[in-house]
Amino acid sequence: MPELTLNNGVTIPQLGFGVFQVPPGETQRVVEDALEAGYRHIDTAAAYRNESGVGAAIAASGIPRDELFITTKLRNGEQGQAQDAFQRSREALGLEVVDLYLIHWPVPSQGLYTQAWKELEKLHQDQQIRAIGVSNFLPDHVDTLLAEAEVVPAVNQIEIHPTFQQSDLAAKCRELGIAVEAYSPLGQGKDLHSEVVALIAAAHEATPAQVILAWHLAQGTIVIPKSADSARMRQNLAAADIKLSPSELDAITALEAGARNGSDPAVAAFTQF
């Protein structure tokens, strides 16, 4: 599995496994299947309400802790109590140290994300978190944060897929040394139906999902697909073995359509996160 080195020297498996919308009661089984398939990077969040299932799967797996990379995220409504929120997540996961902790959304209307970041910096300094980062931060949010931050975020996890690439934001992050991580990497399944993707997949005797994931990996993007099906888990993981040609990469990049599936971080303030 390819790994990337973050701006603080911590390494992260480039292809991980996301558990967004995995029901709490199914999370342990799904994550156990993912770990058995070979995933070593699991991405969850307090808002998903399934951290304890992730923790149970980790404990049941018997995999040495230092072989796993676990990400979780700070809820929007808890930006004013970031330290306490982190401790609740850490306990739910059953971990002494979390590998990556993210501010889930900026929620600019609250005006709290820089305050929350300072608390994450303290947790990082205390070595309770190996790396800290953000999620859904647009350029102005990044600029506001950096104006007050002592630690540059290690990661910005944002919606990226062939029909919504946020290329300017991704380029800005990379210039600042912030790794780009893609959620909804398959466009919530919509991008799998592209004729361009289908033709490339046929040429490689691969699935459309594998081709899109290979496109992400070729750009140096961290990617966290989700599936509750063990066969698809293994197929997605095998995307790391697919090498696309420059012309194939360009053809997928040309699918950009500005087709955001999630909420706009400039205005998002929903309480479920």
Buried (B, 14 or more C-beta within 10 A) or exposed (E): EEBBEBBEEBEBBBBBBBBBEBEBEEBBBBBBBBBBBBBBBBBBBBBBBBBBBBBBBBEEBEBEEEEBBBBBBBBBBBBEBBBEBBEBBBEBBEBEEBBBBBBBBBBBEBEBBBEBBEBBBBBBEEEBBBBBBBBBBBEEBBEBBBEEBEBBBBBBBBBBBBBBBBEEBBEBBBEBEBBBBBBBBBBEEBBBEBEBBBEBBEEBEBBBBBBBBBBBBBBEBBBBBBBBEBEBBBBBBBBBEBEBEEEBBEBBEEBBEEBBBEBEBEEBBEEEB
